[in-house]
Structures are given as structure tokens and as C-alpha cells.
Amino acid sequence: MSWQARHDGAIPFYVRRFFRIAPMYYLAILLFLWSRGFGPSIYAPDGIGWRHVAMAATFTHGLMPDTITSVVPGSWSIADEMMFYAIFPLLMLGFARLRFAAAAVVVVVATWVCLRIQHSADAYVAHMVDPVWRGRLAIFVYLWFVQQLPCFLFGILAFKWMAEGRSVRWPWALVVVSLVAMALVAFHPDLPYVGRLGLPIQYGAIFAVLPWGSRTGSHGSWSIR
């Protein structure tokens, strides 16, 4: 929505994204290196070196198992977010030419591809003999971009629905169903069929549907400045 509202191109978009994320993130790098040091951890069994720090500082730490979340705990989400931003202009260029129905088909197919890759990666990790590498890669393939990409695509699909001025007949029901689904997935993540999607995709879908009901329920429109 910000991209459409500003309509000022990729470079200003990247500059805004960088300064919204980088300052506090760089401060976190310094803080955690000072408080935890460079010693080994569950995420980096061989310890943290300058390669880890350099990849974290350049937002490329999501590309390797021992860097994805070792320097700053939880920074895997920033790595995935930056990967999404890297391809975002191309995604918008493609989705801008599609109506909602066609975009929904593209998202379903892309999600299926990601799931196939994810299941293959999980199977590969499960058959590894070395327990250290098995544990390290298991964390990596759960946090990596392939697992999280569908969530971003669901968000784009929600945007397409709103941008085309579509409405929901019973928006309050959609909000209630979304809230119930959040609690249900939290306590029963392995529901039949749905559980095979994994928690990121389940929650990604729920949080993408929620704004449809919230927006149409208030009879207003979203604006991003």
C-alpha cells in the first residue's frame, strides 16, 4: 500500500525500508556481541566470527545455517524481510497486471512449490547422521525464506482484494473466525490436513484474512503515509 501510495520508485522505497530497520538492528548487533560475546551457541556451534557479523550487517545472514539467527537472536525475521524487499519491486510489477482471481491462483501455486521444497528439505535433514548438523539445519529450514515467503504473498493478496474495492458480506463473522482460528492453531497446530501446512503458513493465512473483515467492517479505507 505504501508502494502504491507514494509511487516514487524502488530507490526511495529501499531507503525508507533501510532506515526503518537498520538503526535499531545495528544497535542490537553491538549489544548482543557485547553481552554474549563470540562464543559457541546452539545457533553457531563453532562460535561467532567476523563472517557472521559481516553477513548480519549486510542482511545476508539468512543464507547460511550458522548465521541466520546467531548474532542477534530472532534476526532471522529481518533476514527474510530483507530478502522479500529485494524481490518486492519485481513482485509488484507482476501482481499489478493481475486481477485478484489470477493473483490468488499464482499465490496458491507459489505456496505449493514452497511446501514441496520445504517437505524435501525436512526429509533431507531428518536423515542426517550428525546430530549437530541435523539440529543446525533443522532450525535453518524452519526459519529460512522458503518457509516464510507464502506469508508475504498472502499479504500482497490481501492488498489486491482491498485495492480492487472488494467487500465482504459479513465482515464481523470473518473477524470472529480469524480470532477463533488463531487460538485453535495455537493449541492444535497439527490439525488434519491443515497441520501439514506448518505454523508459518497457517498463521500467515489467518493474519492476511483478518484485515479484510476489519477494513470492511469499519466502512473505511486504509491509508499508508
C-alpha positions in Angstrom: 0.0 0.0 0.0 2.9 2.3 0.7 4.5 1.5 -2.6 1.2 2.3 -4.4 0.5 5.5 -2.4 4.0 7.0 -2.8 4.7 5.8 -6.3 8.2 7.1 -6.2 10.2 4.1 -7.4 12.4 1.4 -5.9 15.3 3.5 -4.6 13.3 5.8 -2.3 11.4 2.6 -1.2 14.6 0.9 -0.3 16.0 3.9 1.6 12.8 4.1 3.7 12.9 0.4 4.5 16.6 0.6 5.4 16.3 3.4 7.9 13.2 1.9 9.5 15.1 -1.4 10.2 18.9 -0.8 10.2 19.5 1.7 13.1 18.0 -0.4 15.9 19.1 -3.6 14.3 22.8 -2.4 14.2 22.5 -1.4 17.8 21.2 -4.9 18.6 24.3 -6.4 16.9 26.6 -4.4 19.1 24.5 -5.1 22.2 24.4 -8.9 21.8 28.1 -9.1 20.8 29.0 -7.1 24.0 26.7 -9.1 26.2 27.1 -12.6 24.8 30.5 -12.5 23.1 31.7 -14.6 20.2 31.5 -18.0 21.9 29.6 -21.0 20.6 25.8 -21.3 20.9 23.1 -23.6 19.7 22.8 -21.5 16.5 26.5 -21.2 15.9 28.2 -24.3 17.4 31.7 -23.2 16.2 31.3 -19.7 17.6 30.7 -16.3 16.0 33.3 -14.9 13.7 33.6 -11.9 11.6 31.9 -13.7 8.7 28.8 -14.0 10.9 29.0 -10.3 11.8 29.5 -9.2 8.2 26.6 -11.2 7.0 24.4 -9.9 9.7 25.4 -6.3 9.0 24.6 -6.8 5.2 21.3 -8.6 5.9 22.6 -11.7 4.1 22.6 -13.8 7.3 19.5 -15.7 6.2 21.6 -17.6 3.6 23.5 -19.9 5.9 22.5 -22.2 8.8 25.0 -20.8 11.3 24.3 -17.1 10.6 20.6 -16.9 10.2 19.9 -16.1 13.8 23.2 -16.4 15.7 24.4 -12.8 16.1 21.1 -11.3 17.1 18.5 -13.8 18.4 15.3 -13.6 16.3 17.0 -11.7 13.5 16.0 -14.5 11.0 12.8 -12.5 10.6 14.9 -9.4 9.5 16.8 -11.6 7.0 13.6 -13.0 5.5 12.1 -9.5 5.4 15.1 -8.1 3.5 15.0 -11.0 1.0 11.4 -10.1 0.4 12.2 -6.5 -0.1 14.9 -7.4 -2.6 12.3 -9.0 -4.9 9.4 -6.8 -3.9 9.6 -4.4 -6.9 9.5 -7.4 -9.3 6.6 -8.9 -7.4 4.6 -5.7 -7.6 5.4 -5.4 -11.3 3.9 -8.8 -11.8 1.0 -8.6 -9.5 0.0 -5.1 -10.7 -1.0 -6.7 -14.0 -3.2 -9.4 -12.4 -6.7 -9.2 -11.1 -7.5 -10.7 -7.7 -8.6 -14.1 -9.1 -5.4 -14.6 -11.2 -3.3 -13.4 -8.3 -4.9 -15.9 -6.0 -4.0 -18.7 -8.4 -0.4 -17.5 -8.6 -0.2 -17.4 -4.7 -1.6 -20.9 -4.4 0.8 -22.3 -6.9 3.8 -20.5 -5.3 2.7 -21.7 -1.9 2.5 -25.3 -3.2 6.0 -25.0 -4.6 7.3 -23.7 -1.3 5.7 -26.5 0.5 7.2 -29.1 -1.8 10.7 -27.6 -1.3 10.0 -27.4 2.5 9.0 -31.0 2.8 12.0 -32.2 0.7 14.3 -30.1 2.9 12.7 -31.5 6.1 13.1 -35.1 4.8 16.8 -34.4 4.0 17.5 -33.0 7.5 15.7 -35.9 9.2 18.0 -38.4 7.5 21.3 -36.7 8.5 23.5 -38.7 10.8 25.5 -36.0 12.5 23.2 -34.7 15.3 24.9 -31.3 15.5 24.4 -30.6 11.8 20.9 -32.1 11.9 19.9 -29.7 14.7 21.5 -26.7 13.0 19.9 -27.4 9.6 16.5 -28.2 11.2 16.4 -24.7 12.7 17.6 -23.2 9.4 15.0 -24.8 7.2 12.2 -23.8 9.6 13.3 -20.2 9.6 14.5 -19.7 6.1 12.9 -17.6 3.4 11.2 -20.6 1.6 9.1 -21.3 4.7 8.1 -17.7 5.2 7.6 -16.5 1.6 3.9 -17.6 1.4 3.2 -15.2 4.3 4.4 -12.3 2.3 2.4 -13.4 -0.7 -0.8 -13.7 1.4 -0.2 -10.1 2.4 0.0 -9.0 -1.2 -3.2 -10.9 -1.9 -5.0 -9.1 0.9 -3.7 -5.8 -0.6 -5.1 -6.8 -4.0 -8.5 -7.5 -2.5 -8.6 -4.1 -0.9 -7.1 -2.2 -3.8 -9.9 -3.5 -6.1 -12.5 -2.2 -3.7 -13.9 -5.7 -2.9 -16.1 -6.1 0.1 -17.2 -8.9 2.5 -20.9 -9.6 3.1 -20.4 -10.4 6.8 -17.1 -8.8 7.9 -17.8 -9.3 11.6 -18.0 -13.1 11.0 -14.7 -13.0 9.2 -13.0 -11.3 12.2 -14.5 -13.8 14.6 -13.5 -16.8 12.5 -10.0 -15.4 12.3 -9.7 -14.9 16.0 -11.0 -18.4 16.7 -8.6 -19.8 14.2 -5.7 -18.1 15.9 -6.5 -19.8 19.2 -7.2 -23.1 17.6 -3.9 -23.2 15.7 -2.1 -22.2 18.9 -3.3 -25.2 20.8 -3.8 -27.6 18.0 -1.1 -26.9 15.4 -1.3 -30.5 13.9 -4.9 -30.5 12.8 -5.7 -32.9 10.0 -4.7 -31.6 6.5 -4.2 -28.0 7.8 -1.4 -29.1 10.1 0.6 -30.2 7.0 0.9 -26.6 6.0 3.1 -25.7 9.0 2.6 -22.9 11.5 4.1 -20.0 9.4 1.6 -20.7 6.6 -1.3 -21.3 8.9 -0.8 -18.0 10.8 0.2 -16.2 7.6 -3.2 -17.0 6.1 -5.1 -16.1 9.2 -3.4 -12.7 9.6 -4.0 -12.0 5.9 -7.7 -12.7 6.2 -8.2 -10.7 9.4 -7.8 -7.2 7.8 -10.4 -8.0 5.1 -13.1 -8.1 7.8 -11.6 -5.3 9.9 -11.5 -2.9 7.0 -14.9 -3.6 5.5 -16.4 -3.8 9.0 -15.4 -0.2 9.7 -16.6 1.0 6.2 -13.3 2.8 5.9 -10.2 2.6 3.8 -6.6 2.0 4.7 -4.1 4.7 4.1 -0.3 4.5 4.4 1.9 7.6 4.6 
